[in-house]
Amino acid sequence: MRVVLTGGGTGGHLSIASALLRVLRQRGDEVIYIGSTSGQDRTWFAGEEALKRVYFLETSGVVNKKGWRKVVSLFHIFRAFLTSRSILTSSRVDAVISVGGFSAAPASLAAVSLKIPFFIHEQNAVMGRLNALLKPYATAFFSSYDADSAVKGYPVNQKLFETARIRNAKHTIIFLGGSQGAEFINNLALQMAPKLLARGMQVIHQAGDRDYERLKTAYASQNLHVELYGFTKALPKLLERSDIAVSRAGASTLWELCANGLPAFYIPYPYAAGDHQYYNAQFLVTRQLAWCRRQGDVTAEQILAVLDDDIAPMSRGIMALAEPDASEKIIQHIEGIIS
């Protein structure tokens, strides 16, 4: 099977593409990636040996632009659409899989125009505008939040399932600022660290590279023994050691925590498109499987209070929601349709 993976811009989209790529290559499929010169696409896939070919086309987001900037962005997408049509035709691909984000627009539109089997994975509880536009034309649509999805599992690193455990006690807390860092969560961790350490808890803080030096200095100046990271590829091991998390509610992070059985207090990024992080978290909150507060409302005391809760039922519940081998099941479903 010859497959084009497309989409990205952010780590959430790209982590899904990476998970699907691993399965495709294990099955011996030929994979091409079409992404953008903008966003994190190059960081993830430039020089990726598992890919037959890689294309980074000049595109950028349209939604938040106005006037001539929107016109220019649309022009770049149209030009990339023509390039994508040429790539799909010359490569004789069997399927195009979109993981969403502005990077996906040219190849997705090209697949629809050429009537090539086209598949979408939507990562968030609130559908992105591009996915909403193209869903009626998709051969199949996958989403962990969609009752009609053929596969409801979310593609995550399989290691998180292998190291999953039920959390019964709360010895270690991890603050997740993300690859880019979340200043609000970073400041909250700094504020809470003295009280957490006084309770005998270990504190792990993944702060993002941009804020690392400031926090390193701040912790040292207060003689606070916090395990601090900028950005690390060892995150699965850090999650395995942790008993509770404080985090944004990006879809990939949320489902990674579920896969590992790690309960979380979510503080959604307030400026996410369509407020999707809030609704991602609410998917768990309505099932009494997470805590969530708006950034403007959350206090350190609220987080400290949940440390007295029994987290074992929550840990079991989120593990039951996560579906192992979701990437494999998605690819099997696609192969079953196009074979």
MOMOTA-V70721 format. One record per backbone hydrogen bond with DSSP energy under -0.5 kcal/mol. NH is the residue of the N-H (numbers start at 1). CO is the residue of the C=O. E is the energy in kcal/mol with one decimal. If there is no record, write none. Layout:
nh co e
NH CO E
NH CO E
//
This chain:
nh co e
3 1 -0.6
3 30 -3.0
4 95 -2.2
5 3 -0.5
5 32 -3.0
6 97 -2.5
7 34 -1.1
8 100 -1.8
14 10 -2.2
15 11 -2.4
16 12 -1.0
17 13 -1.8
18 14 -2.5
19 15 -2.0
20 16 -2.5
21 17 -2.4
22 18 -2.0
23 19 -1.3
24 20 -2.5
25 21 -2.6
26 22 -1.9
27 23 -1.7
28 25 -1.4
29 24 -2.6
30 1 -2.0
31 29 -0.5
32 3 -2.6
33 53 -2.2
34 5 -2.4
35 33 -0.5
35 55 -3.2
37 57 -2.0
40 9 -1.4
41 38 -0.8
44 40 -1.7
45 41 -2.4
46 42 -2.4
48 45 -1.9
49 47 -0.5
51 48 -1.4
52 31 -3.2
53 31 -0.8
55 33 -2.5
57 35 -2.4
57 55 -0.6
59 57 -1.2
65 62 -1.9
69 66 -1.2
70 66 -0.6
70 67 -0.6
71 67 -1.6
72 68 -2.9
73 69 -2.1
74 70 -2.4
75 71 -2.2
76 72 -2.3
77 73 -2.1
78 74 -2.4
79 75 -2.5
80 76 -2.4
81 77 -2.3
82 78 -1.9
83 79 -1.8
84 80 -2.6
85 81 -2.3
86 82 -1.7
87 83 -2.1
88 84 -2.9
89 85 -2.2
90 86 -2.5
91 87 -2.0
92 88 -0.8
92 89 -0.6
93 88 -1.2
94 2 -2.8
95 2 -1.3
96 117 -2.2
97 4 -3.2
98 96 -0.5
98 119 -3.3
99 6 -2.4
104 101 -1.9
105 102 -1.3
108 104 -2.3
109 105 -2.6
110 106 -2.1
111 107 -2.4
112 108 -2.1
113 109 -2.4
114 110 -1.9
115 111 -0.6
115 112 -0.9
116 111 -2.4
119 96 -2.8
120 140 -1.9
121 98 -2.6
122 120 -0.5
122 142 -2.8
123 121 -0.6
127 125 -0.6
132 128 -2.5
133 129 -2.1
134 130 -2.2
135 131 -2.0
137 134 -1.8
138 134 -0.6
138 135 -1.6
139 118 -3.4
140 118 -1.0
142 120 -3.0
143 151 -0.6
144 122 -0.5
146 143 -0.8
147 145 -0.6
149 146 -1.7
150 141 -0.5
156 154 -0.5
160 157 -1.7
161 158 -0.9
162 158 -1.8
163 159 -1.7
164 161 -1.1
165 260 -1.5
168 166 -0.7
171 169 -0.5
173 202 -2.5
174 244 -2.2
175 204 -2.6
176 174 -0.5
176 246 -2.8
177 175 -0.7
177 206 -3.8
186 182 -2.8
187 183 -2.7
188 184 -2.2
189 185 -2.5
190 186 -2.0
191 187 -2.1
192 188 -2.4
193 189 -2.1
195 192 -0.6
196 192 -2.3
197 193 -2.8
198 194 -1.8
199 195 -1.2
200 197 -1.5
201 196 -2.1
202 171 -2.8
204 173 -2.8
204 202 -0.5
205 227 -3.0
206 175 -2.9
207 205 -0.8
207 229 -3.0
208 230 -2.6
209 179 -0.9
211 208 -0.7
212 208 -0.6
212 209 -0.8
215 211 -2.1
216 212 -2.7
217 213 -2.2
218 214 -2.2
219 215 -3.0
220 216 -2.0
221 217 -2.4
222 218 -1.1
223 220 -1.3
224 219 -2.7
225 223 -0.6
226 224 -1.6
227 203 -2.6
228 226 -1.1
229 205 -2.7
235 232 -0.7
237 234 -0.9
238 234 -1.6
239 235 -2.8
240 236 -2.0
241 237 -1.4
242 238 -0.9
242 239 -0.7
243 172 -2.8
244 172 -1.2
245 263 -2.0
246 174 -2.4
247 265 -2.0
248 176 -0.7
254 250 -2.7
255 251 -2.5
256 252 -2.0
257 253 -2.3
258 254 -1.9
259 255 -2.5
260 256 -1.5
261 257 -0.7
261 258 -1.2
262 257 -2.7
263 261 -0.8
265 245 -2.8
266 264 -0.7
266 291 -3.2
267 247 -2.8
272 269 -1.4
275 272 -2.5
276 273 -1.6
278 275 -0.7
279 275 -1.4
280 276 -2.4
281 277 -2.2
282 278 -2.2
283 279 -1.3
284 280 -0.6
284 281 -1.3
285 281 -2.5
286 282 -2.5
287 284 -1.0
288 285 -2.3
289 284 -2.5
291 264 -1.9
293 266 -2.0
297 294 -1.6
298 294 -1.9
303 299 -1.3
304 300 -2.5
305 301 -2.0
306 302 -1.2
307 303 -0.6
307 304 -0.9
308 305 -1.5
309 306 -1.6
311 309 -0.8
315 311 -2.6
316 312 -2.5
317 313 -2.2
318 314 -2.3
319 315 -1.7
320 316 -1.8
321 317 -1.3
322 318 -1.8
324 322 -0.6
326 323 -0.9
329 325 -2.3
330 326 -2.4
331 327 -2.3
332 328 -2.5
333 329 -2.2
334 330 -2.2
335 331 -2.7
336 332 -2.3
337 333 -1.3
338 334 -2.1
339 335 -1.8
//
